[in-house]
Amino acid sequence: MIIAIDGPAASGKSTTARLVAKKLNITYLDTGAMYRALTLQLLKSNVDFDNLDKVSTILGNLTIDMYDHKGTNIIKLNNEDITEQIRSSNVTKNVSEVSALLIVRKSMVVMQREIGYKSDCVVEGRDIGTIVFPNADFKFFMIADIKMRANRRLNEMNQSGTLKTFDEIVLDLEIRDDKDTNRENSPLRKAVDAVEIDTSELTIDEQVNKIINHIKNN
């Protein structure tokens, strides 16, 4: 069984997807973290994103491991724990550009399908229900008011020690949304058969329950 959850940044999909997977006792796959891991590696290697030969070389030597540890999704890149590093402002600022590269998306889709077809899983991202798993058993598309999303991101950043104003975060989200929805390769889109969930006024538990109840009743 594949459960696809798509949506823009800070719509609540990552936390919800992880908890849905936990409740159903199946695998959780955070595809956004995979793109962030690659972006981090490219930045560390000082590789220009338009240098496709070097990007391809990095991709060919990329090993990404993901697993749950005491409720936290741990991300390892070439055996190094990068869970915190991939949430840095520099990675966030550049991940959309990296994600838009066709060579990157093709490689990541292969990796994601290899993981997804091995076991039942909840997969979240921006093109899961449209490109990666178009035949997913269940599809959800999460949206939220941008001010609510900015508040969530602000809380996350405060906890991690990153200092940004509310207005700066709103602008960041607007730029990210524009890049994600207008990129040529695998843009952010709601699948025609996806169930839309507006999380603006929902708690995490309510979001999770909506998805679980839909799955159980269908």
Disulfide bonds with the S-S distance in Angstrom:
none
